[in-house]
Amino acid sequence: MKKKLLFSLFSIAALGSKAQTIGFSATEYLDVNRFNAAHMVNGVMWRGNDTASKGAKCEYPKGTGKHVALQGTLWMSGIDDAGKLHISAESIFTSLSYYPSTNDYWPGPLDAADTVTYLSSYNWAKIWKINRADINVFLATPKHTLTTTQDIILTWPAKGNIYAKGNGGVSLSISSEMAPFVDVNGDGIYNPLDGDYPDMKGDQMLWWVFSDNGATHNNTKGRPLGVECHAMVYGYNRGSAVDNMMFYEFTMYNKSPNKYTGFRLGFFANPAIGNPYDDYIGFDSTHRMAVTYNSALSDTGGGISSYGYHAPMTGLSFVEMPGDVCRGTVPAGSFDFFTSVINRFEYNTPNNDSSYNNYMHAKTAYGQHIFRADLMGRSPGSSYTGNYVYPNTEMCDSNAKAGNRKYVLSTNDYTFLPNSKTKLGMVFIATDTTGNACGHLDFTAITHLADTAWNVYCSPLPALGVRTFTLTEKGLNIYPNPAQTMLFVETGLNTQQNEEQLLVYDVLGKALPVSYSRNGTLIELHISNLASGVYSVVYINGTVRKVQTFVKQ
């Protein structure tokens, strides 16, 4: 596999451990429902990207300041025809570091030489965030022009879009399959002025692309695969159990000339129900689901971020694996862990390609198959031949030592051919806050929620709330954004209040009651009664129609 570097100021900067992160810690939040979860452009999820936070950014329930995960990342490995291991995985964060100085994944798609230059990564260091309200406004617009089309739809990174914009507003040239879109006229090219629009799932969706053959590949210290990943996460806000779910779809493209046998995908998670050091983990094989719950009746020791006696339970479930159709019954490949709780080197944090790969195959860091006695923090005992650690409620039943166990849930082995693609679908769920700790542990709520999640993944909920108003102009000047109690709106028109109308819609297209008043050229919109979330404000005055989105904190 060729490895090319762009010899420019950008690539020179990339070679410094500190400079590597420039432009690549860009983060967006899925916050449409009960979660407020961070996602970075290099594929790291649920983690803060700034020196101030240095920690969990998977808030649940939203607005409480409490979090249910510290980090999540995609892992992948495979064996080429020469028997060589290729592997990619993002760094394991520690409590003292907020972003790694080593990188296996870089933002952006691979080029013809199956690499991504530093400059290309910089340009693609963006996560595109779209709400159902954006689509509703677009569909309600009778004529699409540069001034009537919302920026997120106009600049969507889809194949052939001449208006596509990346990091910092840089123009992107896209000639291959990229972000999904509805091709209204069937010409294979995305053109929003022809009526094409993003093909989104849920009521809010994030989309981005990253690859494993960038300027460096020095986290696992292994060989890259030459794989490009199109990542998508979406959620619903329907006032029901579906609000407790985040759906993920990772579509992998093998751009290398290699055929990979034993190709395996894994998802690493550093779970944390409030205080991460009093948690247990378990495995529900029926739903291919890793479960995290509190070991004690009260989650304490994490300060204000602790849940006390009201800790939720979380689940990470593979709803689609390579070679496995929707509702498939193929079992997961393995569920493994590593931790500092068990003071033995076999369970140390992985630090090279083989140790990362071992944890994806039900082995210890040094290649031994997992041992049942080891799992409980005791001395080695009889060999355990299963592939899943901590089945069901085993940790509660055995009184194992609590601690921050990091797990890896993996698929089965798969043959990944050159110029082909494969897909991993998963859902992250959280229950309400009762019956989720040893002492009165009950898996019923989490398994019922998983059943619902599988049904929704296989049969997505219909879109709601297409509105009937029309827009002939784009954009209002609004501030501050985000806002808390008051939003100031500049329309460009000094019109009296009785000649104009201001409407606010949520992400489902539902009109919400708000009061507003004009103060000279400004309209003062009172939003203190709105719940935290994303909204659209629409200004109507005769033939003038303007729209803008804002965030209520």
N, C-alpha and C positions, 0 to 999 in steps of 0.2 A: 504494500500500500504506500503510495507516495505521500510525502509530507512537505507542504510548501508553506513558507512564511512570506507575508507581504513586507518587503523591506522599506518601511516608512517609519515615520515618527510613531505611528500607532503600534506597529509590531514591536518596535524597540521598547516602547513603554510596556507592552504586554509581557516582556521577559522579566520585569521586576515584580517581585511578589506583591508589593503594595499596589503597583500600577495596574496589575491584572484585573482588579475589581472595578476600574473606572468604567462607568456606563453599564456594568453588568449586575448591579444590585437593584436594578429597576424592579419595582414591586407593585402589584395590584391586589385588591382585596375582593373576594367574593363575600358580599354582605347583604344579599337580597332577602335572606331568611333569618333563622336564629343563629347562624354563624357569622363571624367576621374574621375571615381567614386569609392570611398573606400568602402570596405566590410570587416567586422570583423568576426572572427570565432564564436562569440556568437550570430550572427544574426543582429547586429547593422550595419546599412548601412549609407553611405554618411557623415560620421563623422570622424574627425581626431582622431588618437589613441596615440598622444604624447602630452606632456605638452606644447610644443611650439605652436602647431597649435590650439588646443582647439576649433576647429570650423568646418565650412563647408568643406567637401571634396567631393563635387559633381560638379566638374568644367564643365561649358558649356558656350560657345564652348571651347573645350580643348585648352589649351595654353594661355587663356586670363586672368587667375587668378580670374575669376568671377564664382560664384556658384549659383545653383538653388535649393538647399535643405540643411538643417542643420542635419537632422536625419530621419531614417526610421527603423521601427522594426515590427516584426510579433507579434500579440496578439492572444490568443486563450482561450476559456472558455467552460465549460460544467457542467452539473448537473448529479451526480451519482444516483444510485437507492435509496440511503438513503436521497436524496434531498439535498446533500451537494454540494456547489459550488467548482469547481476546476478551477484554472486560472493561466496563465503564460503570462508575458509581461516583456520586458526589460525596464530598467530605463529611465526616462526622463532626458536628459542632460540639464544642465544649462550652461550659458556662462562661469562660473568659474570652471567647472569640465569637464575633458576630458574623464573620464572613471568611471563608478559607483563603489561604494564600496558594493553595493548589486547586487545580481545576481539571476535571475530566470532561465536563459539559460546557459548551459555549453557545450563546444565542446565535440563531441564524441557520439557514439551510446549507447543505453541502453543495460544492460546485462540481464541475465535470471531473475534477481530480479527486473527488470524494474528500475534500477538506473544506474548512471554513476559515478564511483569513481573519485577522484581528479587525480590520476595517469593516468587513462584512458583519462580523459579530457586533461591532459598535452600532452599525446602522440598524440591525435587527434587534437591538436590546430594548424591546418594548413588548408589553402585554396589551392586547386589544380587549377592551371591556365594553360589552354591549348589553343594553337592557331591552326587554320586550317593548317598553314604551317607545324606544327609538324605531323599532320596526313598525309599530302601530302608526306613528306619525308619518313615516315614509309611505306606508300603504294608503294612507288617507290623503296623500298629496297627489292631485290629478296630473301635474306636470313637473318633471324632475329636471332641475337645472343646477348649476354650480351654487346658486344662492339659496335654493330651496331644499337642498339635500344636506342632512346633518353630517358633520365631519366624520363621525365614526363609520357611517355608511359610505361616504364618498372616498375615504382613505383606506377602506378595508383591504387587507393584504391578500387579495385573491388573484388568481391567474389572469394576466393580461390587463389588470387595472392600471391605467395610465395615471390615475390620481393617488395611487397607494403611497402612504407616508409611513416612515419608521421613526426611530429614535431621534428626537429633536426636530421632527418635521422633514427629515431627509427623504428625498424621492427614492422609491424602491422599484426596481425592474423585475417583474415576476413572470416567468415564461412556463413554469411547471405548476402542477397541482399544489395548492397551498391552502389558505383558509377556505372553509366550505361556503358555498353561496347558492342561492336559487337563481338558476339561469332561465330567465323569463322567455327569451327568444331562442334558446337552445343553440347559441352559436359557440359555446365553449369558452367564452371570454366574459370576464366580469366588467360590466359597464353600468353603473348605477343610474346614468342618465337614460338608459334604455329600460329601466325598471328593475334591474338585478339588485338583489339585496342579500345580506348575510343570512346563511342558513343556520340559525341559532337553535339551541335546545334550551328548555327551561325558561324562566322569567329573567334570568341574568346569566351571562356566559363570559368566560375569559378564554382567549385563544392566543397561543404563542408557539414558537418553534425553536428547538435547540438541537445541537449535534454533538457527537463525541470525538471529532477529529479536528480540533481547533488549534490555537497557537501553542497550547501545552496539553499534555495528557499525563499529569504527574500526581494525581491523587491515589489511584490504585497502583501506579507504577507499572501498569501493564500495557498491552497493545490495544489501540482503539479498534472498534469494529467497522467504522465507516457507516454509522447508522444515523439517520435523521429522524427526529421525533416531533410530530405534531401533537401538541398538548391542548386539551380542552377540559375545563371544569365548569359545571353549571349547577344551578339550584332553582328551586321553586319557592314561591310565597303564596300559599293557598289556604292558610289558616288551619292546617291539618298536620298529620304526622310527617308528610313529605317535606315540611319546613325544617325537619331535623336531619336533612341529608345533603351531602355534596357528592355529585356524580363526576367521575373522571373518565376520560377516554384518551389513551395514548396510542397513536398510530405510528408504527416504526417502518421506515423505508431503508432497506439494505442497499446503499449506493456503492458498496465495495464490490470487487470482483470475486469475493470469497463466498463459498457455500459454508455455512456454519451448521455443524451437527451439534447436538446437545445444547442448542441455543435455549437459554432460559431467561425469563424476566422475573424480577423480584421487586418488591416495594419495601424499603426500609422505613421504619417508623421509630421515633423516640417519643413514646406516649407519656403523657403527664396529666393526670386528673388533679388539677390544682397543684399540690405539692407532689413532685414526681417521685419522691423517695419512699412513699408508702403505698405504691401500686402493685397489683398483681396482673398477670396476663393469662389468657386461656385461649383455646382454639375450638371452634365449632366447625367440624368437618363437613356437616351437611350444607352449610352456607359458604364454605371456603373462607372462613371469617376469623380474623384475629380479634380478640376481645381484651379490653383493658378495664379494670375496675379497682376500687379502693380496697385495701387489705383490712382496714379498720372501719368501725362504724362511723367515725368522724375523720374527715380529711383535715389535718392540722399541720402546722409547721411551715406553711408557705405564706404566712402573713395574710394580707387582705385578699390574696389570690386563692386562698384555700376555700373549699366548698363547705367545710364543716360537716353537718349531718345530712347535707343535701347534694351529695356528689352524684353526677351522672355516670353512666357506663358508655363506652364507645366501642364501635366495631368497624373493622376494615375488611370488606368483603370483595372477592374477585367475582364479578358477575359475568365476565367474558374473558376467556383465555385463548391463546393461539390454538387453532384447530378445534375450538369448542364453540358450538353455536349457542344462541341464547337459550337459557334454561338447560344448558348441558349438565350432565351428571358426572363429568370427568373430575376426579378429585384434584385438589391442589398438589403441587409437587412436594413442598416442604414448608414447615413453620419452625424457624430456628430463632436463636437469641444470642446475645452477648451482654455482659454486665460486669460491674465491679463488685457486685454483691457477693458473688462466689469468688473467693480469693485464690483463683487458680489460673495459670497462664493460658489454658486451653480456651478460656472464654473472654480473652482480652479483645479490645477494639481492633478490628482488622487494620493491617498496616502494609499489606502488599497484595498483589493480584490473586495469589492462591488463597489467602485467608478470606478475602471478599468472596471469592467463588465458593469456598467451603461453606460459608454461612448460607449460601443459596442452595445447598444440597444436604441439609440435615447433618452437618458435620461441625466439629469444633474448629477453631482457627487453624489447628495443625493437622486437620484431615481425619480425625477419628470420628466414627459415627457417634451421635449423641448418646449419653448414658443417663438412664433414669435417675440413679442416685445423685449424680452430679447436679441435676436440675433442682434438687431440693436443697442444695448447699451443703450436702454431707459428703462423706468420703466416697470414692468410687465403689461401685457395686456391680451387680450383674448388668450385662449389656442390654440396652433397649433398642430393638430393631425397628421401631416405628419411625416415621418421618415427621411427626408433629410433637413438639414439646407442649407440656401442660394442657392436655385435653380437658375440655369442659371446666369444671370447678376444682380441678386437682390441687391447685395451690392452696385454696381455702381448706380443703379436706386434710392436707398434710401439714398445715401451719408453717409453710416455707418462709424463709426470711424475706421480708419486703424490701423493695428497692427499685431503682430505675433500670429495669430490664428493657433493652432495645431489641426489637424483633425484626425479622425479615420473612415476609410471606412470599413464596415463589411459585411459579407455574411449573408444569412438567417440561421435560426436554422437547425440543422442537427443531426441525430442519428449516433453516432460514436461507432461502436461495437468493442469489444476486438479482438485483432489479425486481424484487418482490417486496410486499409489505405485509405486516401483521399487526394485530391489535390487542391491547389489554384494556378491559373496562373494569372499573371498581367503584365502590361507593363507600364513603366515610359517614357513619351515622352516630348519633348520640341520643340516649334515652332521656326521659325526664328524671327527676332527682329523688327517686325513692327505690328501695330494694336493690341497691347496687354496691353492696359491700359485704365482706364476710360477716357472718352473724345472722344475716337474713338475705343471703344472696339468692337471686332468682334470675335465670337467663331468659325467662319467658318474654319479657319486654323487648330485649335486644333481638331475639330470634323473630318475633312478630314484626319488628321494624325492618329487619333484613328481608323478610318475605315481601313486605310492601315495596321495599327498595328494588328488589329483583323484578317485581311486576312493573314498576314505573320505568326501569331501565329498558325492559323488553318492549313495553308499550308506553312510550312517552305521553305525558298529559297534553291535551290539546291547548293551543295558544288561546289566551283570553284577551278581551278588551280592545279590539280594533275600533278606533274612534272615527267619528264622522266629520270632524272639522277639517278644513283644508288650509294649507299653508302656502303663501306666495312669497314669503321672505324668511330667511334663516337668521337666527341669532338675536338675542337680547344681551345687553351689557348688564350683567347681574353681579352683585357682590354683597357681603363676602361669600365665598364658596370654597369650602363648606360654611354653613351658617347654623346658628343655634336658635335665635328668637326672632330676628328680623332679617329680611332679604330686601335689598334695594335694587330696583329695576329701572334701567334707562332704556326707553323705547325709541328715542330719536324724535318723538312727537310731543309737542306741548299741548295736549288735548285734555279737556276737562273729563272728570271721572264718569259723568253720565253719558259720554260718547264713546266709551271704551269698555272692554271687558277683560278680566284677568282670571285664568283658570289654572288649577294645579291638579296634576294627575300622578298617581302612583305608578309603579312599574307594570301593573296589570291593566292600566288604562282606566282606572276608576277615578272619577272626579271627586275631589275632596274639598270640604268647606274651609275656606280661609277668608280672612278680612284684609282689606288693603285700602290705602288712602294715597292721594297725590299730594306731593309737597313740591311745588314748582315743576321742574322737569323730571323729578324722581317720583316713582311709585314705591311706597313703603308697604311691603307684604309681610303680614304677621304670621309666623309659622311655628310659634311655640307649641301649638296644639298638635303638630305633626309628630309621628313617631320617627325615630332615627331611620334613615334610608335614603334612597335615590328617588327623585321626583322630576317631573317636567312642568315648567311654567309656560303657559301659552297666552300670548297677548293678541287680542282681536279688536280691530277697529275698522269697520267697513270692509274694504277689500284687503286691508293689511293684516297679515297673519305672521306672527313671529313665535319662535319656540327656543327654549334653552333648558338644559338639565342642571340640577343642583343637588347637593348632598346636605341633608339635615342631620346634624350631629346631636 
